[in-house]
Amino acid sequence: ESSEVRANAPIGDAHAHGAGNRSPALSWRDVPAGTKSFVVTCFDPDAPTPSGFWHWVVVDLPASVTSLAGDAGKEGGSNLPAGAFHCRNDYGAKAYGGPAPPPGDRPHRNYFVVHALGVERVARDHDTPPAAVSFTMLGHTLGRAILMATYQTAA
């Protein structure tokens, strides 16, 4: 859930790259038994690349954490809970990077996903690529919560 982004609705400019670029507040509940950590991601499968676009990857969130405040995606990780950190996104930043589809392109879907994992750690450091995080999660995912919202840049 999010108090700032609604499912199946447009994302506000406050969360878009080049505008506010502020990560939205997120919260989750009904955590699967055996959860030892969470990973939070934001992914755009509609980006004009062969592999989509990773906007945000937060790893090693303790199992006791069930929310992220707005702007938790701030560069440097100072707004993240202890032990958690950002992996480099596809903008090259270790932070949240909001949506920015090409001007005039169709609305892009942005999937904010909370992954409940049965392991405490999935990344070595901030430079672990999103694809490697995703691969490592593969056999350890106990459940997911998905919030999909859209963004379109004006022509």
N, C-alpha and C positions, 0 to 999 in steps of 0.2 A: 504494500500500500504506500501511497504517498499523499501528503497534504499539499503538494505543489504540482504534481503531474497526474493527470487522470488517464485511466486506461482507455485506449482506442480514441484518444482525443489529441489535438495538436499540443505540442510542447511550447510553452511561452518563451519569448526571446531572452528572458532572464537565464535560461538554461542553454542557450545556443552559443556556439563558438563565434567569436567576433562581436558578441553583444554582452550579455551578463556572464556567460560561461561559468555559471554556478551550478554545482551538482545539486539535484533535488533531494529533499529529505525523503528517506525510505524507512519503512518499518515492516516487520514480519512476525508471524506467530505460528502456533501449531508445528513446532519444530520436531522433526523425526527423532525417535529414540536412537541413541548412539551417536548423535551429532557431536563432533569434536571441534569443528571450525566452520566458518562460512567464507565464501568468495562472492563478491558482488561484481557484476559485469554490466556494461552497456555496449551493445553491438548493433550495427546497422548492416543488415544483409543486402540492402538496396544500393549501397555505395557503388560508384562506377569503377570497381576493381574486381578481379577474379575471386577475391576472398573476403569481400565485405570490408567493414571498418570497425575496429575496436576503439571505442571512445573512453572506456573506463574499465580498469581491472584492479580491484582491491582484494588482497589475499590475506590469509591467516587471521581473520577476525575470530576472536574467541567465541566459543559456543554460548557464553553468557550474554553476548551482545545480540540484541534484537531490533536495533535501529541505527541509522546513521543520520545525523543532523544535516540540514541544508548546508552546503559548502564544505562537506566532509572531503570532497575531492580536491581541495586546495593543494597547490604545489607544495611539496615538502612534507605532507602528511601530518601536519600539526593538529588537524581537526579529526584525525582518526583515533580510535581506541588504541590503547597500548598493545603492542605486539603486531598490529596490522600495518600493512604498507601498500603503496601503489606500485604496480608494475608499469613499465613504459607502454603508453597507448600508441595508436597508429599515427598520431601527430608527432610522436617522439618525446612527449612529456610524461613525467611520472606524476600524473594528476588526472582529473576529469577534463575531458575536452568535449564540449557540447557539439550537437549536430550542426552541419553546415553543408547541405547538399548543393550541387551546382545550381546557380540561379536558373529558375524556370523548370527545373527537373520536377518530376512527380513527387508527392509526399514520400519521404523515407520513413520506414518503420525503425524504431529504436527500441530494442528489447533490454529493459532493466531486469536483471535476473539475480536472485539470491540463491546460491547453491549451498545446500547443507551437506557437509562432508564427514566421513567417518575417520578422517585423519586430521592432525593438528596443523600440518604444514604442507603446502603444495608448490612453493616457489623458493628458489635459492636466494634471490636478491631482487632488487628493483629492475634489473635488466633482463629478467626472465620474460621472454616474449609471450604475448597472450595465447598464441597457439600452443606453446609448451605448457602453460598453465591449464588450458583446456584439455590437453592430452593427459596430463597428470591427474586431473579430476575424474577422468573417465571411469575408472574402476572404483572410485571412492564416493561417488555422489549418492546420497540417501534420499534426496528430494530437492525440488526446485519450486520457487515462486517466481512468476513471470508477470511483469507489467509492460505492456507494449503501448507506446505512444508515437505520434508521428511529428515530423517537422518538414517544412517546405520553405525554401528561400525564395523570396519574391523575384520575379523576372527583372 
